[in-house]
């Protein structure tokens, strides 16, 4: 195991997050600037990242197996959240949503790219599709119901169509399943496409981690319910990770990059979209503090995953 190799993987992540914290402290840009940066990431870069990942992915029964396993893991975690939410009253309304789903778009792809390279994003995408479908179905429908909205299939579809990240993913899946991706990549012009997508997405990981660092915040008065929430999430997904990886590799031959993708996915915080789709009111600080602490745990686990990637 080379300490230098681990530093090569971990240090860029830590420095980018530190720069985000520094930017917040020194107010190098304000909340309006942060919102603009998020728009650039979510409406330009990430749709291209996801489109390319799914456009070039291989589609077979193995992908279906992974989808079922990851989707089921998210459902199980959500059910557990509903049974354990009483432990964080009066913040119980949103606790189940903080125990399930993964922030793959704004964090997962960036961390995976640091370890194995963005050219292997299709492997992480295979893991991501199950949780993404979960977020835009059960997660979103239940989230909207907490705000008094009555979720409908039409409303869910409209929300998906309005989201550039989801559009990029589903368009990539559609064309990938049709075989357009494989055919296109066999053409001489594919090199131009590859260079273009690489140029657009190259800064994505750095900018995402800047945003993560900028938004890190821990409120002391909320630490008890937050520690319960984050501790439960870590425990639940530690168990589900063991079960999920065992099921997947019982059918699919072991592949290091796929294992790393699963490890990163199960280490991620809950989706950052909760305040976007519903008015969180007085629970806003509880949600943001839980996501912040969970993100810090993700970075700690990322270091462990980086060590694993160098010795296997």
C-alpha positions in Angstrom: 0.0 0.0 0.0 1.4 3.4 -1.0 0.7 6.4 1.2 1.5 8.6 -1.8 -1.2 6.8 -3.9 -3.8 7.4 -1.1 -2.8 11.0 -0.8 -3.3 11.4 -4.6 -6.9 10.3 -4.1 -7.8 11.9 -0.8 -6.0 15.2 -0.8 -7.8 16.7 -3.8 -11.1 16.0 -2.1 -10.1 17.5 1.2 -8.5 20.5 -0.4 -11.6 21.2 -2.5 -13.9 21.0 0.5 -11.5 23.2 2.5 -11.6 25.8 -0.3 -15.4 25.7 -0.1 -15.2 26.3 3.7 -12.7 29.1 3.1 -15.0 30.7 0.4 -17.8 30.7 2.9 -15.8 32.2 5.7 -14.3 34.9 3.6 -17.5 35.4 1.6 -15.6 35.1 -1.7 -19.1 34.7 -3.2 -22.5 35.0 -1.5 -25.6 32.7 -1.6 -26.6 34.1 -5.0 -23.2 33.1 -6.3 -23.6 29.7 -4.7 -27.0 29.3 -6.4 -25.4 30.2 -9.7 -22.6 27.6 -9.2 -25.2 25.0 -8.4 -27.1 25.8 -11.5 -24.0 25.4 -13.6 -23.3 22.0 -12.0 -26.9 20.7 -12.0 -28.1 22.1 -15.3 -25.0 21.8 -17.5 -22.3 19.5 -16.1 -24.2 16.7 -14.3 -26.7 16.1 -17.2 -23.7 15.6 -19.5 -22.0 13.3 -16.9 -25.1 11.2 -16.5 -26.0 11.1 -20.2 -22.5 10.0 -21.1 -22.4 7.4 -18.4 -25.7 5.8 -19.3 -25.2 6.3 -23.1 -22.1 4.2 -23.0 -23.2 1.6 -20.4 -23.8 -2.0 -21.1 -27.4 -3.2 -20.5 -28.1 -6.8 -19.6 -29.7 -8.9 -16.8 -26.9 -8.0 -14.5 -28.0 -4.3 -14.6 -31.5 -5.4 -13.8 -30.3 -7.3 -10.8 -28.3 -4.3 -9.5 -31.3 -2.1 -10.0 -33.6 -4.4 -8.0 -31.0 -4.7 -5.2 -30.3 -1.0 -4.8 -33.9 0.0 -5.2 -34.9 -2.5 -2.5 -32.2 -1.3 -0.2 -33.6 2.3 -0.4 -37.1 1.0 0.3 -36.0 -1.0 3.3 -34.1 2.0 4.7 -37.2 4.2 4.2 -39.4 1.7 6.0 -37.0 1.5 9.0 -36.9 5.3 9.0 -40.7 5.5 9.5 -40.5 3.0 12.4 -37.6 4.8 14.2 -38.6 8.5 13.6 -40.1 8.7 17.0 -36.6 8.9 18.5 -36.0 12.4 17.0 -39.2 14.1 17.9 -40.1 16.9 17.1 -38.0 16.5 14.0 -39.6 13.2 13.0 -41.4 14.4 9.9 -38.3 14.4 7.7 -36.2 11.8 9.5 -37.2 8.9 7.2 -36.0 10.9 4.2 -32.6 11.4 5.8 -32.2 7.6 6.2 -32.7 6.7 2.6 -31.5 7.5 -0.9 -28.1 8.8 -1.9 -26.7 12.1 -3.1 -25.0 10.5 -6.1 -25.3 13.4 -8.5 -23.8 16.2 -6.4 -21.2 14.0 -4.6 -21.1 10.3 -5.6 -19.9 10.7 -9.2 -17.2 13.2 -8.0 -15.8 10.8 -5.4 -15.9 7.8 -7.7 -14.2 9.8 -10.5 -11.4 10.7 -8.1 -10.7 7.0 -7.3 -11.2 5.3 -10.7 -11.5 8.1 -13.2 -14.5 9.7 -14.9 -14.1 7.4 -17.9 -15.5 4.6 -15.7 -18.6 6.6 -14.7 -20.8 4.0 -16.4 -20.0 1.5 -13.6 -21.2 3.9 -11.0 -24.2 4.7 -13.2 -25.2 1.1 -13.0 -25.5 1.5 -9.2 -27.1 4.9 -9.5 -30.1 4.0 -11.6 -31.8 2.1 -8.8 -31.6 4.9 -6.3 -32.5 7.6 -8.8 -35.7 5.8 -9.8 -36.4 5.4 -6.1 -35.9 9.1 -5.4 -38.3 10.1 -8.3 -41.0 7.6 -7.3 -41.5 6.6 -3.6 -39.2 9.2 -2.1 -40.6 12.2 -4.0 -44.3 11.1 -3.6 -43.9 10.6 0.2 -41.9 13.9 0.5 -44.7 15.9 -1.3 -47.3 14.3 0.9 -45.6 15.8 4.0 -46.3 19.2 2.7 -50.0 18.5 2.2 -49.6 17.8 -1.5 -51.4 14.9 -3.0 -48.8 13.1 -5.2 -49.9 11.9 -8.6 -48.2 10.0 -11.4 -48.6 13.0 -13.7 -47.0 15.3 -11.1 -44.0 12.9 -10.6 -43.5 12.7 -14.3 -43.6 16.5 -14.7 -41.0 16.9 -11.9 -38.7 14.4 -13.6 -39.1 16.2 -17.0 -38.3 19.5 -15.3 -35.0 18.1 -13.9 -32.1 18.3 -16.3 -30.1 15.7 -14.4 -33.0 13.2 -14.6 -33.5 14.1 -18.3 -29.8 13.4 -19.0 -30.0 10.1 -17.3 -33.2 8.9 -18.9 -32.1 10.0 -22.4 -28.8 8.2 -21.9 -30.6 5.0 -20.8 -33.0 5.2 -23.7 -30.3 5.6 -26.3 -28.0 3.1 -24.5 -30.7 0.4 -24.5 -31.3 0.9 -28.2 -27.6 0.3 -28.8 -27.0 3.8 -30.2 -24.1 4.4 -27.7 -22.1 1.3 -28.7 -22.7 2.0 -32.4 -21.7 5.6 -32.1 -18.5 4.8 -30.1 -17.4 2.5 -33.0 -17.4 5.5 -35.4 -14.3 7.6 -36.1 -16.1 10.7 -35.0 -16.6 9.3 -31.5 -13.2 10.7 -30.5 -14.6 14.2 -31.0 -17.6 13.4 -28.8 -15.4 11.9 -26.1 -13.1 15.0 -26.0 -16.1 17.3 -25.9 -17.8 15.6 -22.9 -14.5 15.3 -21.1 -13.9 19.1 -21.5 -17.4 19.9 -20.2 -17.3 17.6 -17.2 -13.7 17.9 -16.1 -14.3 20.7 -13.5 -17.5 19.0 -12.2 -15.9 17.1 -9.3 -13.9 20.2 -8.1 -16.9 22.5 -8.3 -19.2 20.0 -6.5 -16.8 19.6 -3.6 -16.5 23.4 -3.4 -20.3 23.6 -2.9 -20.2 20.8 -0.4 -17.5 22.6 1.7 -19.4 26.0 1.4 -22.6 24.5 2.8 -21.1 22.5 5.7 -22.6 23.7 8.9 -23.1 22.1 12.3 -25.6 23.5 14.8 -24.8 22.5 18.4 -28.3 22.7 19.7 -29.4 20.1 17.1 -26.6 17.6 17.7 -28.6 15.0 19.7 -31.3 14.4 17.0 -28.7 14.8 14.3 -26.3 12.2 15.8 -29.3 9.8 16.2 -30.2 10.3 12.6 -26.8 10.0 11.1 -25.8 7.1 13.4 -28.9 5.2 12.4 -28.2 5.9 8.7 -24.7 4.6 9.0 -25.8 1.4 10.9 -28.6 0.7 8.4 -26.5 1.1 5.3 -23.6 -0.8 6.8 -25.9 -3.8 7.1 -27.6 -3.2 3.7 -24.2 -2.8 2.1 -23.1 -6.3 3.2 -26.4 -7.8 2.0 -26.4 -5.9 -1.3 -22.8 -6.7 -2.2 -23.3 -10.3 -1.3 -26.4 -10.6 -3.5 -24.8 -8.8 -6.4 -21.5 -10.7 -6.4 -23.3 -14.0 -5.9 -24.5 -13.6 -9.5 -22.0 -11.1 -11.1 -18.2 -12.0 -11.1 -16.3 -9.8 -8.6 -15.0 -6.6 -10.2 -13.0 -4.1 -8.1 -14.5 -1.0 -9.7 -18.0 -2.2 -9.2 -17.3 -2.9 -5.5 -15.8 0.6 -5.1 -19.0 2.0 -6.7 -21.2 0.1 -4.3 -19.0 1.2 -1.3 -19.1 4.8 -2.3 -22.9 4.7 -3.0 -23.7 3.3 0.4 -21.4 5.8 2.2 -23.1 8.9 0.7 -25.5 11.2 2.5 -29.2 11.5 1.8 -30.3 13.4 -1.3 -29.8 17.2 -1.0 -33.1 17.8 -2.8 -35.4 17.6 0.2 -35.8 21.4 0.6 -36.2 21.8 -3.1 -39.4 19.8 -3.4 -41.2 20.7 -0.1 -41.3 23.6 2.4 -39.3 22.2 5.3 -40.3 25.2 7.6 -38.8 24.9 11.1 -37.0 21.6 10.3 -34.7 23.2 7.8 -31.7 23.5 10.2 -32.2 19.9 11.4 -32.1 18.7 7.8 -29.1 20.8 6.8 -27.1 19.9 9.9 -27.9 16.2 9.4 -26.7 16.4 5.8 -23.6 18.2 6.8 -22.6 15.7 9.5 -23.5 12.8 7.1 -21.3 14.4 4.4 -18.4 14.6 6.9 -18.9 10.9 7.6 -18.8 10.2 3.8 -15.5 11.9 3.5 -14.1 9.8 6.4 -15.4 6.6 4.7 -14.0 7.8 1.4 -10.5 7.8 2.9 -11.1 4.2 4.0 -12.4 3.3 0.5 -9.3 5.0 -1.0 -7.1 2.8 1.2 -9.1 -0.3 0.1 -8.7 0.6 -3.6 -4.9 0.7 -3.3 -4.5 -2.7 -1.6 -7.0 -4.8 -3.6 
